[in-house]
Amino acid sequence: MSKGSVRTFEFRDGKADPLGGAESMNMASFSLPQGSYTTLRTYGGRRVLRLGQHLRRLEESVELQGQAGGIRDDEARRALAEALLAEGRAESRVRLTFAPPRLFAAVEEFVPFESRAYTEGVACLTVDVQRRNPRAKDTRFIATSSETYRALPTGVNEGLLVADDGSLLEGLSSNFFAVVRGALRTERARVLLGVTRSLVLEVAAGAMPIEETAIHREDLPGIAECFLTSVSREVLPVVRIDGRDVGDGGPGPKTREIMGRFAALVETEAEALF
């Protein structure tokens, strides 16, 4: 295996050609051409969730950046299976990068968050950072997010991006949801429409009303519960923002219900690549 904890592959005609190793996922990304990226993880080492949706996200993001290109789903699926088999990890985290016409995958071991993060919740901090193009998952934002993460205090899981009007938009690498007066609220117009975000909206539709509008800083005292969503976090309860408790300071019942519904969806829909 190449030196480093992350191995990078280029996908060509359904094959995964190894390019080399890197010490981190971000270092692997910095070595690749500028383009769009998306992240996914395995379940049981060989199952993935909504791969086709991830590939469409890559295509849409490069189009928003003024590029054009398409991805053959069958070839990408075969190449990803080859890369995962070559690595042989119990669980993998994969960052796909699309720089038309080239498609790359950086693969590392997937290490889940500690279980107490889900039973006790995590803390977030608002940060004055915004994306250049909020709908495009642009590799150029990786450097900005990395620098911001390094500046977060110990014990803070995520930085929440705040718009000029005080709206809480999303996390540096996550989407943000809040429960307010029995409804689930999340920004839509000015955020990345993450794959996990869309899945959470699917499972939440049967649990509570959904309002795709932003939460403002001034609304924070009235939030009953909130949580983050991302491929690595899945549904992660947030119990403090900017040092102030959310609700009663613990994961709320609606959040726990969404967590259970999401776990059931994964069990039903994650598909085997090999």
Residue frames relative to the residue before (quaternion, step in Angstrom):
aa qw qx qy qz dx dy dz
M 1.0000 0.0000 0.0000 0.0000 0.00 0.00 0.00
S 0.5399 -0.6324 0.4462 0.3309 3.58 -1.04 0.78
K 0.6230 -0.5527 0.4069 0.3754 3.53 -1.21 0.56
G 0.6904 0.4474 -0.3489 0.4488 3.56 -1.04 0.82
S 0.5320 -0.6594 0.4440 0.2916 3.53 -1.22 0.52
V 0.7121 0.3588 -0.2287 0.5584 3.58 1.30 -0.20
R 0.1355 -0.7841 0.6014 0.0715 3.56 -0.94 0.87
T 0.2231 -0.7948 0.5564 0.0944 3.56 -0.88 0.98
F 0.1081 -0.7769 0.6197 0.0263 3.53 -1.10 0.88
E 0.2247 -0.7048 0.6410 0.2045 3.52 -1.29 0.42
F 0.3217 -0.7490 0.5516 0.1765 3.54 -0.88 0.99
R 0.0787 0.7799 -0.6141 0.0914 3.57 -0.80 1.09
D 0.8600 -0.0967 0.0452 0.4990 3.58 -0.75 1.10
G 0.7438 -0.4261 0.2217 0.4649 3.54 0.92 0.94
K 0.6348 0.4892 -0.3250 0.5021 3.58 1.31 0.18
A 0.3028 -0.7328 0.5816 0.1817 3.56 -1.22 0.56
D 0.1205 -0.8076 0.5763 0.0335 3.58 -0.34 1.27
P 0.3686 -0.7449 0.5051 0.2328 3.64 -0.59 1.08
L 0.2291 -0.7907 0.5577 0.1060 3.56 -0.98 0.92
G 0.7136 -0.3925 0.2806 0.5079 3.60 1.06 -0.60
G 0.5159 -0.6501 0.4762 0.2906 3.53 -1.34 -0.07
A 0.1157 -0.7618 0.6329 0.0757 3.55 -1.33 0.33
E 0.5639 -0.6301 0.4269 0.3205 3.54 -1.22 0.49
S 0.7990 0.0646 -0.0343 0.5969 3.60 1.18 -0.41
M 0.6548 -0.5056 0.3841 0.4099 3.54 -1.28 0.31
N 0.6616 0.5060 -0.3137 0.4559 3.59 0.97 -0.81
M 0.6340 0.5127 -0.3406 0.4681 3.59 1.00 -0.73
A 0.6146 0.5313 -0.3453 0.4698 3.57 1.06 -0.70
S 0.6612 0.5098 -0.3089 0.4556 3.60 0.94 -0.85
F 0.6537 0.5330 -0.3213 0.4306 3.58 0.95 -0.84
S 0.6603 0.5119 -0.3054 0.4567 3.59 1.19 -0.49
L 0.6567 0.5192 -0.2982 0.4586 3.59 1.27 -0.22
P 0.6290 -0.5208 0.3967 0.4193 3.61 -1.20 0.30
Q 0.5781 -0.5794 0.4464 0.3618 3.56 -1.23 0.51
G 0.2442 0.7595 -0.5722 0.1900 3.54 -0.97 0.90
S 0.6256 -0.4811 0.4063 0.4605 3.56 -1.05 -0.78
Y 0.1073 -0.7991 0.5869 0.0734 3.56 -1.21 0.39
T 0.0432 -0.7556 0.6515 0.0525 3.51 -1.31 0.36
T 0.2740 -0.7732 0.5566 0.1315 3.55 -1.13 0.64
L 0.0231 0.7809 -0.6240 0.0177 3.53 -1.08 0.77
R 0.2475 -0.7572 0.5846 0.1540 3.55 -1.28 0.25
T 0.4568 -0.6620 0.5138 0.2983 3.54 -1.28 0.30
Y 0.1989 -0.7125 0.6541 0.1577 3.50 -1.39 0.33
G 0.8172 0.0625 -0.0919 0.5656 3.56 -0.58 1.16
G 0.6412 -0.5851 0.3009 0.3950 3.56 1.21 0.51
R 0.8175 0.2414 -0.0914 0.5149 3.59 1.15 -0.49
R 0.6618 0.4845 -0.3024 0.4856 3.59 1.27 -0.13
V 0.0695 -0.7808 0.6201 0.0306 3.58 -1.07 0.76
L 0.3854 -0.7349 0.5256 0.1875 3.52 -1.24 0.56
R 0.8712 -0.0639 0.0080 0.4866 3.57 -0.83 1.11
L 0.0383 0.8303 -0.5529 0.0588 3.59 0.80 0.99
G 0.6406 0.5421 -0.3318 0.4310 3.60 0.91 -0.85
Q 0.6403 0.5188 -0.3216 0.4664 3.57 1.04 -0.75
H 0.6198 0.5262 -0.3368 0.4749 3.59 1.06 -0.70
L 0.6695 0.5025 -0.3089 0.4515 3.60 0.91 -0.85
R 0.6374 0.5051 -0.3347 0.4760 3.60 1.03 -0.75
R 0.6096 0.5543 -0.3478 0.4475 3.58 1.09 -0.69
L 0.6286 0.5273 -0.3329 0.4647 3.58 1.01 -0.78
E 0.6709 0.5036 -0.2999 0.4542 3.57 0.87 -0.92
E 0.6680 0.5001 -0.3004 0.4620 3.57 0.92 -0.89
S 0.6650 0.5171 -0.3121 0.4393 3.59 0.96 -0.82
V 0.6685 0.4682 -0.3257 0.4773 3.62 0.93 -0.75
E 0.6028 0.5467 -0.3635 0.4535 3.59 1.09 -0.61
L 0.6529 0.5053 -0.3070 0.4734 3.59 1.02 -0.78
Q 0.6662 0.4711 -0.2917 0.4992 3.58 1.23 -0.44
G 0.5852 -0.6112 0.3584 0.3944 3.59 1.27 0.12
Q 0.5685 0.5462 -0.4012 0.4663 3.57 1.24 0.39
A 0.2009 -0.7687 0.5905 0.1417 3.56 -1.26 0.10
G 0.3262 0.7365 -0.5517 0.2161 3.55 -1.05 0.71
G 0.2316 -0.7721 0.5781 0.1266 3.52 -1.20 0.60
I 0.2956 -0.7436 0.5790 0.1563 3.54 -1.26 0.53
R 0.3483 -0.7127 0.5699 0.2146 3.56 -0.92 0.92
D 0.4049 -0.7523 0.4636 0.2349 3.58 -0.43 1.21
D 0.6660 0.5144 -0.3208 0.4347 3.59 0.88 -0.90
E 0.6681 0.4899 -0.3023 0.4715 3.58 0.98 -0.82
A 0.6481 0.5123 -0.3227 0.4619 3.58 0.95 -0.83
R 0.6391 0.5327 -0.3217 0.4520 3.58 0.99 -0.81
R 0.6760 0.4844 -0.2972 0.4690 3.61 0.90 -0.89
A 0.6704 0.4993 -0.3042 0.4569 3.57 0.94 -0.86
L 0.6406 0.5135 -0.3310 0.4653 3.59 1.00 -0.77
A 0.6262 0.5263 -0.3371 0.4661 3.58 0.98 -0.77
E 0.6499 0.5172 -0.3133 0.4605 3.59 0.97 -0.86
A 0.6569 0.5094 -0.3126 0.4596 3.59 0.96 -0.87
L 0.6677 0.4960 -0.3063 0.4629 3.59 0.91 -0.86
L 0.6445 0.5085 -0.3206 0.4725 3.59 1.00 -0.78
A 0.6410 0.5321 -0.3249 0.4477 3.58 1.01 -0.80
E 0.6909 0.4657 -0.2769 0.4787 3.57 1.02 -0.76
G 0.1743 -0.8475 0.4876 0.1171 3.57 1.06 -0.70
R 0.3488 0.7506 -0.4938 0.2667 3.58 1.08 0.64
A 0.5965 -0.5618 0.4258 0.3837 3.56 -1.20 0.53
E 0.7573 -0.0717 0.0474 0.6473 3.57 1.07 -0.84
S 0.1760 -0.8041 0.5645 0.0620 3.56 -1.03 0.82
R 0.2102 -0.6924 0.6710 0.1617 3.48 -1.35 0.53
V 0.1030 -0.8192 0.5642 -0.0076 3.55 -0.77 1.08
R 0.1195 -0.7523 0.6429 0.0798 3.56 -1.00 0.87
L 0.1753 -0.7742 0.6036 0.0740 3.56 -0.60 1.20
T 0.0825 -0.7816 0.6179 0.0220 3.57 -0.93 0.96
F 0.1271 -0.7930 0.5952 0.0263 3.55 -0.83 1.08
A 0.0674 0.7503 -0.6497 0.1018 3.55 -0.63 1.24
P 0.3269 -0.8203 0.4172 0.2152 3.57 0.37 1.31
P 0.5803 -0.2514 -0.7745 -0.0129 1.44 -1.77 1.81
R 0.5144 0.6875 -0.3892 0.3335 3.59 1.27 0.11
L 0.1262 -0.7741 0.6187 0.0462 3.54 -1.11 0.83
F 0.0920 -0.8060 0.5846 -0.0079 3.55 -0.82 1.08
A 0.1188 -0.7570 0.6335 0.1074 3.54 -1.33 0.36
A 0.1349 -0.7387 0.6552 0.0823 3.55 -1.00 0.93
V 0.1105 -0.8222 0.5584 -0.0024 3.56 -0.70 1.13
E 0.0602 0.7735 -0.6290 0.0495 3.54 -0.97 0.92
E 0.6377 -0.4932 0.4039 0.4323 3.55 -1.28 0.16
F 0.3131 -0.7257 0.5758 0.2092 3.57 -0.99 0.81
V 0.0544 -0.7780 0.6259 -0.0077 3.55 -0.79 1.12
P 0.3150 -0.7779 0.5063 0.1982 3.63 -0.40 1.12
F 0.6013 -0.5251 0.4506 0.3996 3.54 -1.29 0.31
E 0.6157 -0.5391 0.4146 0.3979 3.56 -1.20 0.48
S 0.5962 -0.6052 0.3933 0.3515 3.57 -1.05 0.76
R 0.6352 0.5479 -0.3529 0.4145 3.60 1.02 -0.64
A 0.5262 0.6060 -0.4229 0.4208 3.61 1.20 -0.31
Y 0.7042 0.4440 -0.2546 0.4921 3.59 1.10 -0.70
T 0.6969 0.4515 -0.2808 0.4813 3.60 1.08 -0.61
E 0.7697 0.3285 -0.1739 0.5191 3.60 1.13 -0.65
G 0.4457 -0.6930 0.4556 0.3370 3.60 1.17 -0.50
V 0.3292 -0.7444 0.5562 0.1678 3.55 -1.32 0.33
A 0.4570 -0.6673 0.5229 0.2692 3.54 -1.37 0.21
C 0.1385 -0.7649 0.6240 0.0798 3.55 -1.22 0.64
L 0.1966 -0.7511 0.6197 0.1149 3.53 -1.31 0.40
T 0.3979 -0.6985 0.5300 0.2702 3.59 -0.89 0.84
V 0.0887 -0.7907 0.6056 0.0152 3.57 -1.04 0.85
D 0.4170 -0.7072 0.5178 0.2405 3.55 -1.06 0.77
V 0.3672 0.6852 -0.5190 0.3553 3.53 0.51 1.30
Q 0.0113 -0.7863 0.6176 0.0065 3.58 -1.06 0.75
R 0.4927 -0.6405 0.5032 0.3062 3.53 -1.25 0.50
R 0.5546 -0.5986 0.4643 0.3441 3.55 -1.16 0.63
N 0.7708 0.0411 -0.0031 0.6357 3.55 0.98 -0.89
P 0.2980 -0.8300 0.4353 0.1814 3.59 -0.03 1.25
R 0.6868 0.4768 -0.3023 0.4577 3.62 1.13 -0.34
A 0.6885 0.4662 -0.2776 0.4812 3.61 1.20 -0.35
K 0.2907 -0.7348 0.5857 0.1802 3.58 -0.82 1.00
D 0.0311 -0.8582 0.5042 -0.0911 3.48 0.31 1.46
T 0.4859 -0.6838 0.4594 0.2920 3.59 -0.82 0.97
R 0.5697 0.6038 -0.3911 0.3974 3.62 1.15 -0.39
F 0.6172 0.5488 -0.3534 0.4393 3.60 1.19 -0.39
I 0.4985 0.6773 -0.4291 0.3295 3.61 1.19 -0.37
A 0.6536 0.5108 -0.3225 0.4559 3.60 0.92 -0.83
T 0.6470 0.5187 -0.3178 0.4597 3.60 0.97 -0.86
S 0.6872 0.4749 -0.2935 0.4649 3.59 0.84 -0.93
S 0.6270 0.5404 -0.3435 0.4437 3.61 0.99 -0.76
E 0.6621 0.5023 -0.2999 0.4684 3.57 0.93 -0.91
T 0.6678 0.4984 -0.3030 0.4625 3.58 0.97 -0.85
Y 0.6220 0.5336 -0.3436 0.4587 3.60 0.99 -0.76
R 0.6512 0.5282 -0.3254 0.4371 3.59 0.92 -0.85
A 0.6959 0.4790 -0.2695 0.4623 3.58 1.12 -0.63
L 0.5200 0.6438 -0.4247 0.3672 3.61 1.22 -0.22
P 0.5228 -0.6380 0.4563 0.3338 3.61 -0.99 0.74
T 0.6234 -0.5191 0.4260 0.4006 3.55 -1.25 0.44
G 0.7772 0.3332 -0.2517 0.4708 3.55 -0.96 0.87
V 0.6209 0.4985 -0.3509 0.4928 3.58 1.28 -0.05
N 0.3498 -0.7803 0.4867 0.1784 3.57 -0.63 1.13
E 0.8371 0.0272 0.0644 0.5426 3.57 0.90 -0.91
G 0.3230 -0.6950 0.6047 0.2167 3.51 -1.28 0.58
L 0.2471 -0.7748 0.5695 0.1196 3.57 -0.87 1.00
L 0.3767 -0.7411 0.5185 0.2002 3.55 -0.70 1.16
V 0.1505 -0.7957 0.5851 0.0432 3.57 -0.92 0.99
A 0.3870 -0.7242 0.5293 0.2136 3.56 -0.90 0.99
D 0.6976 -0.4739 0.3355 0.4197 3.56 -1.28 0.25
D 0.6999 0.4561 -0.2709 0.4783 3.60 1.13 -0.59
G 0.6115 -0.5901 0.3348 0.4070 3.59 1.30 0.20
S 0.4478 0.6859 -0.4593 0.3437 3.59 1.26 0.17
L 0.3350 -0.6870 0.6034 0.2272 3.56 -1.09 0.77
L 0.2368 -0.8358 0.4866 0.0924 3.54 -0.40 1.26
E 0.7350 -0.2722 0.2838 0.5525 3.56 0.51 -1.25
G 0.5546 -0.5809 0.4577 0.3813 3.54 -1.29 -0.03
L 0.6911 -0.4470 0.3541 0.4441 3.56 -1.30 0.14
S 0.8012 0.0462 -0.0166 0.5964 3.60 1.07 -0.69
S 0.6886 0.4250 -0.2649 0.5244 3.58 1.09 0.66
N 0.3732 -0.6483 0.5899 0.3039 3.52 -1.38 0.04
F 0.3267 -0.7630 0.5419 0.1319 3.55 -1.20 0.67
F 0.0503 -0.7846 0.6179 -0.0115 3.56 -0.96 0.99
A 0.0543 -0.7847 0.6162 0.0396 3.56 -1.15 0.63
V 0.3076 -0.7124 0.5985 0.1991 3.55 -1.20 0.62
V 0.0612 0.7966 -0.5914 0.1091 3.55 -0.59 1.21
R 0.8397 -0.0874 0.0091 0.5359 3.57 -0.69 1.16
G 0.7503 -0.4458 0.2007 0.4450 3.54 0.91 1.01
A 0.6670 0.4610 -0.3015 0.5018 3.61 1.27 -0.06
L 0.4020 -0.6866 0.5545 0.2438 3.54 -1.22 0.62
R 0.0752 -0.8197 0.5678 -0.0009 3.57 -0.67 1.13
T 0.1287 0.7640 -0.6234 0.1052 3.55 -1.08 0.84
E 0.5024 -0.6467 0.4848 0.3071 3.58 -1.00 0.82
R 0.1637 -0.7867 0.5870 0.0986 3.57 -1.13 0.66
A 0.7180 0.5229 -0.2825 0.3622 3.57 0.71 -1.10
R 0.8161 0.2799 -0.1036 0.4948 3.60 1.01 -0.77
V 0.6383 0.5193 -0.3264 0.4652 3.59 1.13 0.52
L 0.5791 -0.5162 0.4834 0.4055 3.51 -1.37 0.12
L 0.3080 -0.7516 0.5542 0.1817 3.55 -0.83 0.96
G 0.1631 -0.8519 0.4938 0.0620 3.53 0.36 1.32
V 0.5999 -0.5704 0.4267 0.3644 3.55 -1.21 0.58
T 0.6627 0.4830 -0.3159 0.4772 3.60 0.89 -0.85
R 0.5845 0.5714 -0.3633 0.4470 3.60 1.07 -0.70
S 0.6855 0.4841 -0.2958 0.4563 3.58 0.83 -0.95
L 0.6443 0.5163 -0.3244 0.4616 3.59 1.02 -0.73
V 0.6356 0.5179 -0.3262 0.4704 3.58 1.03 -0.77
L 0.6311 0.5148 -0.3401 0.4701 3.60 0.99 -0.74
E 0.6129 0.5497 -0.3440 0.4516 3.59 1.06 -0.70
V 0.7451 0.4058 -0.2433 0.4701 3.57 0.73 -1.03
A 0.6405 0.5372 -0.3306 0.4381 3.61 1.12 -0.58
A 0.5339 0.6642 -0.4030 0.3338 3.58 1.16 -0.56
G 0.7178 0.4243 -0.2593 0.4873 3.59 1.09 -0.56
A 0.6770 0.5192 -0.2791 0.4407 3.56 1.28 -0.06
M 0.8074 -0.0730 0.1044 0.5760 3.60 1.05 -0.70
P 0.6080 -0.5199 0.4244 0.4242 3.60 -1.23 0.24
I 0.2259 -0.7700 0.5854 0.1154 3.57 -1.16 0.68
E 0.0566 -0.7779 0.6259 0.0016 3.56 -0.94 0.97
E 0.1925 -0.8004 0.5585 0.1020 3.59 -0.50 1.15
T 0.4090 0.6492 -0.5145 0.3829 3.51 0.48 1.36
A 0.5832 -0.6371 0.3926 0.3160 3.55 -1.14 0.68
I 0.3751 -0.6307 0.6262 0.2634 3.47 -1.41 0.41
H 0.2531 -0.7585 0.5794 0.1579 3.61 -0.99 0.82
R 0.6678 -0.4918 0.3655 0.4226 3.55 -1.22 0.42
E 0.6713 0.5102 -0.3040 0.4435 3.58 0.97 -0.84
D 0.6228 0.5503 -0.3354 0.4437 3.60 1.25 -0.35
L 0.4747 0.7323 -0.4225 0.2446 3.59 1.17 -0.47
P 0.6528 0.5141 -0.3590 0.4252 3.67 0.85 -0.72
G 0.7107 0.4642 -0.2645 0.4577 3.61 1.13 -0.50
I 0.4809 0.6635 -0.4439 0.3626 3.59 1.25 0.04
A 0.3424 -0.7448 0.5382 0.1959 3.57 -0.87 0.98
E 0.7735 -0.0985 0.0994 0.6181 3.58 1.05 -0.85
C 0.0165 0.7863 -0.6164 -0.0394 3.55 -1.26 0.25
F 0.0678 -0.7958 0.6015 0.0192 3.53 -1.27 0.38
L 0.3959 -0.6735 0.5767 0.2387 3.52 -1.41 0.33
T 0.1084 -0.7699 0.6201 0.1049 3.54 -1.24 0.46
S 0.2250 0.7231 -0.6369 0.1443 3.53 -1.13 0.79
V 0.6883 -0.4655 0.3371 0.4427 3.56 -1.24 0.22
S 0.7246 0.4365 -0.2555 0.4681 3.60 0.82 -0.93
R 0.7187 0.4350 -0.2505 0.4812 3.59 1.01 -0.80
E 0.2048 -0.7431 0.5707 0.2833 3.56 1.09 -0.84
V 0.7151 -0.3250 0.2684 0.5577 3.63 -0.34 -1.20
L 0.0107 -0.8377 0.5411 -0.0735 3.57 -0.29 1.31
P 0.3805 -0.7517 0.4868 0.2308 3.62 -0.52 1.13
V 0.1994 -0.7407 0.6315 0.1129 3.56 -1.13 0.80
V 0.1011 -0.8329 0.5438 0.0193 3.59 -0.71 1.07
R 0.7736 0.1672 -0.1411 0.5947 3.60 1.30 -0.06
I 0.0281 -0.7624 0.6463 0.0135 3.54 -1.10 0.81
D 0.8398 -0.0351 -0.0314 0.5409 3.56 -0.74 1.11
G 0.7285 -0.4622 0.2297 0.4504 3.56 1.00 0.91
R 0.6470 0.4975 -0.3202 0.4810 3.62 1.26 -0.06
D 0.4936 -0.6652 0.4736 0.2992 3.57 -0.93 0.92
V 0.3130 -0.6978 0.6120 0.2011 3.53 -1.21 0.68
G 0.8292 0.0190 -0.0482 0.5565 3.60 -0.74 1.04
D 0.7910 -0.2614 0.2100 0.5118 3.55 -0.80 -1.03
G 0.6238 -0.5912 0.3285 0.3917 3.58 1.23 0.30
G 0.7229 0.3459 -0.2494 0.5436 3.58 1.25 0.27
P 0.6702 -0.4682 0.3611 0.4485 3.61 -1.21 0.22
G 0.3412 -0.7822 0.4920 0.1721 3.58 -0.78 1.03
P 0.6951 -0.5045 0.3186 0.4011 3.58 -1.25 0.33
K 0.6482 0.5081 -0.3320 0.4597 3.61 0.97 -0.72
T 0.6258 0.5260 -0.3309 0.4713 3.58 1.03 -0.77
R 0.6673 0.4923 -0.3065 0.4674 3.58 0.89 -0.90
E 0.6257 0.5289 -0.3434 0.4591 3.60 1.04 -0.69
I 0.6550 0.4994 -0.3112 0.4740 3.59 0.95 -0.87
M 0.6117 0.5479 -0.3479 0.4523 3.58 1.01 -0.76
G 0.6799 0.4873 -0.2892 0.4654 3.58 0.91 -0.89
R 0.6537 0.5048 -0.3128 0.4691 3.58 0.98 -0.82
F 0.6474 0.5119 -0.3275 0.4599 3.58 0.99 -0.77
A 0.6359 0.5263 -0.3307 0.4575 3.60 0.94 -0.82
A 0.6488 0.5120 -0.3164 0.4656 3.58 1.01 -0.77
L 0.6290 0.5278 -0.3343 0.4627 3.59 1.04 -0.75
V 0.6354 0.5229 -0.3359 0.4583 3.59 0.94 -0.86
E 0.6613 0.5221 -0.3116 0.4393 3.55 0.86 -0.94
T 0.7047 0.4677 -0.2566 0.4678 3.57 1.04 -0.79
E 0.8276 0.3380 -0.1173 0.4324 3.56 0.80 -1.04
A 0.5268 0.6229 -0.4476 0.3663 3.65 1.05 -0.38
E 0.1909 -0.8208 0.5344 0.0652 3.59 -0.71 1.10
A 0.4760 -0.6777 0.4900 0.2721 3.54 -1.09 0.80
L 0.3182 -0.7489 0.5543 0.1751 3.57 -0.99 0.92
F 0.8018 0.0270 -0.0049 0.5969 3.60 1.17 -0.45
